[in-house]
Amino acid sequence: MTTTADSPVTALRPALVDHAPRRPVLDVVVPVHDEQDDLVPSVERLHAHLASTFPYPFRITIADNASTDRTLVLAVELSQRLPGVAVVHLAEKGRGRALRRVWSASDAEVLAYTDVDLSTDLAALLPLVAPLISGHSDLAIGTRLARGSRVVRGPKREVISRCYNLLLRTTLATRFSDAQCGFKAIRADRARELLPLVEDTGWFFDTELLVLAERRGLRIHEVPVDWVDDPDSRVDIVSTAVEDIRGIVRLARGMASGRIPVTGLPGYSGDDVPRGLTTQLVRFAVVGVASTLAYLALFLLLRGPMGAQGANFAALLLTAIGNTAVNRRFTFGVRGAVDRFRHQLQGLLVFALGLALTAGSLAVLHATAPEPQRWVEVVVLVGANVTATLLRFLLFRSWVFPRRATATTAVALPTQAGPDQRIAR
């Protein structure tokens, strides 16, 4: 028996009445859409793991998202055969929509989800939920990007994942390391607070939930995981990336406008960095315009005696030193001599990336037009500098002048969770 999109989840639990009368501590949701090949072996494996290792009552809820193959039929058969397995059917697709529906109706104390391909090693499941059961943490995420994680996937997905999380840190000032790993858990009381605020119903649901949790000062526990990429994954990377970028823009606008309340993030001093992405962008733009004008003036002045590449190098080096010093004080609010040398050294490394962009642009121009007019060189360099400036802002904000944490709370977890897991506040 299954539910419709509007029917209560409890109507799906005849097996629980017979085999698991106690209220579950953990409800693990497995969102699926047309997964008839992977569903049965994956749920059987998950059920066997929980039955043999998890010391509390549990439930596995298969959330079918408008499947058109035999996924729903197989899910119902699993619910009738395995104790503690329930099924929810939704008429519309969307991982976020499925999680919201099941989590909102669940009576478990801790709510989790995992992708149906079980790319994440299930050995990380108990360390994931242990701090939530104990009350030491509010949310927990598996991370493929932390020390101790072991990941097998192609370079394309690796680069996309790291770039996405870098974009989150630079635009939304996030501190969690991996937004999109399909292995997360949340306390039910925290879910009731956050779910009404989350707008996304698709893949961006995870990111939005985590950003809102951080903004409310909740504790997010991270667990390094072993993760093996599913080569048959049907996720459309391009459309997912576009939706994620739209979600980031929506969140940034909401926070800048006040529609989404922006509070001081826990652990930040508040004195070292001017608050707000908008303020930093405006200040950085002012410094960038001044630096670009100074760079062009120096380039034109040195172009004759030093040649195009020599003038480009000298002009970039001089303006990079000044740019780093001014942004340090004016844009990112860092004062005093502490770390000044390190900041300049990091600024020079960022300068090297800008040099590569501008020098490469000049090389391509001269290869196609051996003696271009001076104004053509200026146009090409301005374009390259715009790209370099955007890259410089991202690196300055996330690496050279990041928000500094003043305190980190480490809480020892139960023995089963592993001694090296930490909860950062």
C-alpha positions as CSV (number, residue, x, y, z in Angstrom):
1,M,0.0,0.0,0.0
2,T,1.3,3.5,-0.8
3,T,0.3,7.0,0.0
4,T,-0.6,9.8,-2.4
5,A,1.3,13.1,-2.2
6,D,-1.2,14.4,0.3
7,S,-1.8,11.4,2.4
8,P,-0.1,10.9,5.8
9,V,3.1,8.9,6.0
10,T,1.7,6.8,8.8
11,A,-0.7,5.1,6.4
12,L,2.2,3.3,4.9
13,R,3.4,1.5,7.9
14,P,1.6,-1.8,8.3
15,A,4.9,-3.6,8.6
16,L,6.0,-1.3,11.4
17,V,2.9,-2.2,13.4
18,D,3.8,-5.9,13.4
19,H,7.5,-5.8,13.5
20,A,8.7,-2.4,15.0
21,P,6.1,-1.1,17.4
22,R,8.5,1.3,19.1
23,R,8.9,4.8,17.9
24,P,12.0,5.0,15.6
25,V,15.0,7.0,16.7
26,L,16.3,7.3,13.2
27,D,14.3,7.6,9.9
28,V,16.6,7.2,6.8
29,V,15.0,8.5,3.6
30,V,16.0,7.1,0.2
31,P,14.7,9.4,-2.5
32,V,14.2,7.6,-5.9
33,H,13.1,8.3,-9.4
34,D,13.1,5.5,-11.9
35,E,15.6,3.4,-9.9
36,Q,14.2,-0.1,-10.5
37,D,17.7,-1.6,-11.1
38,D,19.4,-0.3,-7.9
39,L,16.5,0.0,-5.4
40,V,16.1,-3.6,-4.1
41,P,19.8,-4.4,-3.6
42,S,20.5,-1.0,-2.1
43,V,17.6,-1.0,0.4
44,E,18.4,-4.6,1.4
45,R,22.0,-3.7,2.0
46,L,21.0,-0.6,4.0
47,H,18.5,-2.6,6.0
48,A,20.9,-5.3,6.8
49,H,23.5,-2.8,7.9
50,L,21.1,-0.9,10.2
51,A,19.7,-4.2,11.7
52,S,23.2,-5.4,12.5
53,T,24.9,-2.2,13.7
54,F,22.4,0.4,14.8
55,P,21.5,0.0,18.5
56,Y,18.1,1.9,18.3
57,P,14.8,1.4,16.5
58,F,15.0,2.7,12.9
59,R,12.9,3.2,9.8
60,I,13.8,3.3,6.1
61,T,11.4,5.4,4.1
62,I,11.6,5.0,0.3
63,A,10.4,8.3,-1.2
64,D,9.3,7.6,-4.8
65,N,9.4,10.8,-6.9
66,A,7.0,10.2,-9.8
67,S,8.7,7.1,-11.1
68,T,7.6,5.8,-14.5
69,D,9.1,2.3,-14.3
70,R,8.7,-0.4,-11.7
71,T,10.4,1.5,-8.8
72,L,7.1,2.1,-6.9
73,V,6.0,-1.6,-7.2
74,L,9.4,-2.8,-6.0
75,A,9.3,-0.3,-3.1
76,V,6.0,-1.6,-1.9
77,E,7.2,-5.2,-2.1
78,L,10.2,-4.2,0.0
79,S,8.0,-2.6,2.6
80,Q,5.9,-5.7,2.9
81,R,8.9,-8.0,3.1
82,L,11.3,-6.0,5.3
83,P,10.3,-4.8,8.8
84,G,10.8,-1.1,9.3
85,V,10.6,-0.2,5.6
86,A,7.9,2.4,4.5
87,V,7.0,3.9,1.2
88,V,5.9,7.4,0.2
89,H,4.8,8.3,-3.3
90,L,5.0,11.8,-4.7
91,A,3.4,12.9,-7.9
92,E,6.2,15.4,-8.7
93,K,9.9,15.0,-9.0
94,G,12.5,16.7,-6.7
95,R,14.8,15.4,-4.1
96,G,14.2,18.5,-1.9
97,R,10.4,18.0,-2.3
98,A,10.7,14.4,-1.2
99,L,12.8,15.1,1.9
100,R,10.6,18.0,3.0
101,R,7.5,15.7,2.7
102,V,8.9,12.8,4.6
103,W,10.9,14.7,7.2
104,S,7.9,16.9,8.0
105,A,5.7,13.9,8.7
106,S,8.2,11.6,10.4
107,D,7.9,10.8,14.1
108,A,11.6,9.9,14.5
109,E,14.0,11.9,16.6
110,V,16.7,12.0,14.0
111,L,16.1,12.4,10.2
112,A,18.6,11.3,7.6
113,Y,18.9,10.6,3.9
114,T,21.2,8.8,1.5
115,D,21.3,8.5,-2.2
116,V,20.0,5.2,-3.6
117,D,23.3,4.2,-5.2
118,L,24.9,4.1,-1.7
119,S,28.1,5.7,-3.0
120,T,28.9,6.6,0.6
121,D,30.3,3.8,2.8
122,L,27.6,2.9,5.3
123,A,30.3,2.6,8.0
124,A,30.0,6.4,8.3
125,L,26.2,6.2,9.2
126,L,26.6,5.7,12.9
127,P,29.3,8.5,13.2
128,L,26.9,10.7,11.2
129,V,23.9,10.4,13.6
130,A,25.7,9.8,16.9
131,P,26.2,13.5,17.8
132,L,22.6,14.2,16.9
133,I,21.3,11.5,19.1
134,S,23.5,12.7,22.0
135,G,22.4,16.3,21.5
136,H,25.9,17.6,20.9
137,S,25.1,18.7,17.3
138,D,22.1,19.9,15.2
139,L,22.9,18.7,11.7
140,A,25.5,16.3,10.3
141,I,26.9,15.9,6.8
142,G,29.2,13.5,5.1
143,T,32.1,15.3,3.4
144,R,34.3,14.1,0.6
145,L,36.6,17.1,0.8
146,A,38.0,16.8,4.3
147,R,41.2,15.2,5.5
148,G,40.5,11.5,6.0
149,S,38.0,11.1,3.2
150,R,38.7,8.6,0.5
151,V,37.0,9.4,-2.8
152,V,37.0,7.6,-6.1
153,R,35.6,9.7,-9.0
154,G,36.6,11.3,-12.2
155,P,38.5,14.6,-12.5
156,K,35.5,16.4,-14.0
157,R,33.3,15.7,-11.0
158,E,36.1,16.4,-8.6
159,V,36.8,19.9,-10.1
160,I,33.1,20.7,-10.3
161,S,32.6,19.8,-6.6
162,R,35.5,21.8,-5.3
163,C,34.6,24.8,-7.5
164,Y,31.0,24.7,-6.2
165,N,32.0,24.6,-2.6
166,L,34.6,27.4,-3.1
167,L,31.9,29.5,-4.7
168,L,29.7,29.0,-1.7
169,R,32.5,30.0,0.7
170,T,33.3,33.1,-1.3
171,T,29.7,34.3,-2.0
172,L,27.7,33.1,1.0
173,A,30.6,32.9,3.6
174,T,29.8,29.3,4.4
175,R,32.0,27.2,6.6
176,F,30.9,23.6,5.8
177,S,33.1,21.8,3.4
178,D,30.8,19.7,1.2
179,A,27.3,20.9,0.4
180,Q,26.2,18.2,-2.1
181,C,27.3,14.9,-0.6
182,G,24.1,12.7,-0.6
183,F,24.6,11.7,3.1
184,K,23.1,14.0,5.7
185,A,21.1,14.0,9.0
186,I,19.3,16.5,11.1
187,R,17.5,16.5,14.5
188,A,13.8,16.5,14.0
189,D,13.3,19.6,16.2
190,R,15.8,21.5,14.0
191,A,14.1,20.3,10.9
192,R,10.8,21.7,12.0
193,E,12.5,25.1,12.4
194,L,14.3,25.1,9.1
195,L,12.1,23.3,6.6
196,P,9.4,26.1,6.4
197,L,12.3,28.5,5.4
198,V,13.7,26.3,2.6
199,E,12.3,27.2,-0.8
200,D,14.1,24.9,-3.2
201,T,12.6,21.5,-4.0
202,G,15.5,20.1,-6.1
203,W,19.2,19.5,-5.7
204,F,19.9,22.9,-4.1
205,F,17.7,21.9,-1.1
206,D,20.8,20.6,0.8
207,T,22.8,23.8,0.3
208,E,19.9,26.1,1.3
209,L,19.2,24.0,4.4
210,L,22.9,24.2,5.5
211,V,23.2,27.9,4.8
212,L,20.1,28.7,6.8
213,A,21.4,26.5,9.6
214,E,24.7,28.3,9.8
215,R,23.0,31.7,9.7
216,R,20.9,30.6,12.7
217,G,24.0,29.5,14.6
218,L,23.3,25.8,14.6
219,R,26.1,23.3,15.0
220,I,27.0,21.3,11.9
221,H,29.0,18.1,12.4
222,E,31.1,16.8,9.5
223,V,32.1,13.2,9.0
224,P,34.9,12.3,6.4
225,V,33.5,9.5,4.2
226,D,34.7,6.9,1.8
227,W,32.8,7.6,-1.4
228,V,32.8,5.9,-4.8
229,D,31.3,7.6,-7.8
230,D,28.4,5.9,-9.5
231,P,29.4,5.7,-13.2
232,D,25.8,5.2,-14.2
233,S,24.6,8.4,-12.4
234,R,21.9,10.1,-14.4
235,V,22.3,13.6,-12.8
236,D,22.4,16.3,-15.5
237,I,25.5,18.2,-14.3
238,V,24.9,21.3,-16.5
239,S,21.2,21.8,-15.5
240,T,22.0,21.1,-11.9
241,A,24.9,23.6,-11.9
242,V,22.6,26.3,-13.4
243,E,19.9,25.6,-10.8
244,D,22.6,25.8,-8.0
245,I,23.9,29.1,-9.3
246,R,20.3,30.5,-9.4
247,G,19.9,29.3,-5.8
248,I,23.1,31.0,-4.7
249,V,22.0,34.3,-6.3
250,R,18.5,34.0,-4.7
251,L,20.0,33.4,-1.2
252,A,22.6,36.2,-1.6
253,R,19.8,38.7,-2.7
254,G,17.6,37.6,0.2
255,M,20.3,38.1,2.7
256,A,21.4,41.5,1.2
257,S,17.8,42.7,1.1
258,G,16.9,41.5,4.6
259,R,14.3,39.1,3.4
260,I,16.4,36.3,4.8
261,P,17.7,37.5,8.2
262,V,21.5,37.7,8.3
263,T,23.0,37.3,11.8
264,G,26.6,37.2,12.8
265,L,28.0,33.7,12.2
266,P,29.1,31.9,15.4
267,G,32.8,31.9,15.9
268,Y,33.6,35.0,14.0
269,S,35.0,38.1,15.8
270,G,33.0,40.6,13.7
271,D,35.9,43.2,13.9
272,D,38.3,41.8,11.4
273,V,36.0,41.7,8.3
274,P,33.3,44.2,7.3
275,R,30.0,42.3,7.3
276,G,28.2,41.6,4.1
277,L,29.2,40.5,0.6
278,T,27.7,43.6,-0.9
279,T,29.9,46.0,1.1
280,Q,33.1,44.0,0.3
281,L,32.2,43.9,-3.4
282,V,31.7,47.7,-3.6
283,R,34.9,48.4,-1.8
284,F,36.8,45.9,-3.8
285,A,35.4,47.4,-7.0
286,V,36.6,50.9,-6.0
287,V,40.1,49.6,-5.3
288,G,40.0,47.5,-8.5
289,V,39.1,50.5,-10.7
290,A,41.9,52.6,-9.2
291,S,44.4,49.7,-9.6
292,T,43.4,49.1,-13.2
293,L,43.9,52.8,-14.1
294,A,47.3,52.8,-12.3
295,Y,48.2,49.5,-14.2
296,L,47.3,51.0,-17.6
297,A,49.2,54.2,-16.9
298,L,52.3,52.2,-15.9
299,F,51.9,49.9,-18.8
300,L,51.8,52.7,-21.4
301,L,54.7,54.4,-19.6
302,L,56.9,51.3,-19.7
303,R,55.7,49.9,-23.0
304,G,58.4,51.6,-25.0
305,P,61.6,50.8,-23.0
306,M,60.5,47.3,-21.7
307,G,58.3,45.9,-24.5
308,A,54.7,44.6,-24.0
309,Q,55.5,41.6,-21.8
310,G,58.0,43.4,-19.6
311,A,55.8,46.4,-19.1
312,N,52.9,44.1,-18.3
313,F,55.0,42.3,-15.6
314,A,56.3,45.5,-14.0
315,A,52.9,47.3,-14.0
316,L,51.1,44.2,-12.6
317,L,53.7,43.7,-9.8
318,L,53.7,47.3,-8.6
319,T,49.9,47.6,-8.6
320,A,49.5,44.1,-7.1
321,I,51.5,45.1,-4.0
322,G,49.5,48.3,-3.6
323,N,46.2,46.5,-4.3
324,T,46.8,43.9,-1.6
325,A,47.8,46.6,0.9
326,V,44.7,48.7,0.2
327,N,42.3,45.8,0.1
328,R,43.7,44.5,3.3
329,R,42.8,47.7,5.2
330,F,39.9,49.1,3.2
331,T,37.9,46.1,1.9
332,F,38.6,43.4,4.5
333,G,39.2,45.5,7.6
334,V,42.6,43.9,8.6
335,R,44.7,46.3,10.7
336,G,48.2,46.1,12.2
337,A,51.4,44.4,11.2
338,V,50.3,40.9,12.2
339,D,50.4,38.6,9.1
340,R,51.2,41.6,6.8
341,F,54.1,39.8,5.2
342,R,52.1,36.6,4.7
343,H,49.2,38.6,3.2
344,Q,51.6,40.2,0.7
345,L,53.1,36.8,-0.1
346,Q,49.7,35.4,-0.8
347,G,48.8,38.5,-2.8
348,L,51.8,37.9,-5.0
349,L,50.7,34.3,-5.6
350,V,47.3,35.7,-6.7
351,F,49.2,38.2,-8.8
352,A,50.9,35.3,-10.6
353,L,47.5,34.1,-11.7
354,G,46.7,37.5,-13.0
355,L,50.0,37.7,-14.8
356,A,49.3,34.3,-16.4
357,L,46.0,35.6,-17.7
358,T,47.3,38.9,-19.1
359,A,50.5,37.5,-20.4
360,G,48.6,34.7,-22.1
361,S,46.2,37.1,-23.6
362,L,49.1,39.3,-25.0
363,A,50.8,36.2,-26.4
364,V,47.6,35.1,-28.2
365,L,47.1,38.6,-29.6
366,H,50.7,38.9,-30.8
367,A,50.5,35.4,-32.3
368,T,47.5,36.4,-34.4
369,A,48.5,40.0,-35.0
370,P,52.3,40.4,-34.8
371,E,52.2,44.3,-34.6
372,P,48.8,45.2,-33.1
373,Q,47.9,48.8,-32.5
374,R,48.4,50.1,-28.9
375,W,44.6,50.5,-28.3
376,V,44.0,46.8,-29.2
377,E,46.6,45.8,-26.6
378,V,44.8,48.0,-24.0
379,V,41.4,46.5,-24.8
380,V,42.8,42.9,-24.6
381,L,44.5,43.7,-21.3
382,V,41.4,45.3,-19.8
383,G,39.4,42.2,-20.6
384,A,42.0,39.9,-19.1
385,N,42.2,42.2,-16.0
386,V,38.5,42.0,-15.5
387,T,38.7,38.2,-15.3
388,A,41.8,38.4,-13.1
389,T,40.0,40.9,-10.8
390,L,37.0,38.5,-10.3
391,L,39.5,35.7,-9.5
392,R,41.4,37.9,-7.2
393,F,38.3,38.8,-5.2
394,L,37.3,35.2,-4.8
395,L,40.8,34.2,-3.6
396,F,41.2,37.3,-1.4
397,R,37.9,36.6,0.3
398,S,38.3,32.8,0.8
399,W,42.1,32.4,1.2
400,V,44.1,35.6,1.8
401,F,41.6,37.4,4.1
402,P,39.1,34.8,5.3
403,R,36.8,35.4,8.3
404,R,38.8,34.2,11.3
405,A,37.2,31.9,13.8
406,T,37.7,32.9,17.4
407,A,36.6,29.7,19.0
408,T,36.0,26.1,18.1
409,T,34.1,23.8,20.3
410,A,35.2,20.2,20.1
411,V,32.9,17.7,21.8
412,A,33.8,14.0,22.3
413,L,31.3,11.7,20.7
414,P,30.3,8.3,21.8
415,T,32.8,5.6,21.3
416,Q,30.9,4.2,18.2
417,A,31.3,7.6,16.4
418,G,35.1,7.5,16.4
419,P,37.5,9.6,18.5
420,D,38.6,11.8,15.7
421,Q,35.2,13.3,14.8
422,R,34.7,16.8,15.9
423,I,31.8,19.2,16.2
424,A,32.5,22.8,15.0
425,R,30.4,25.6,16.3
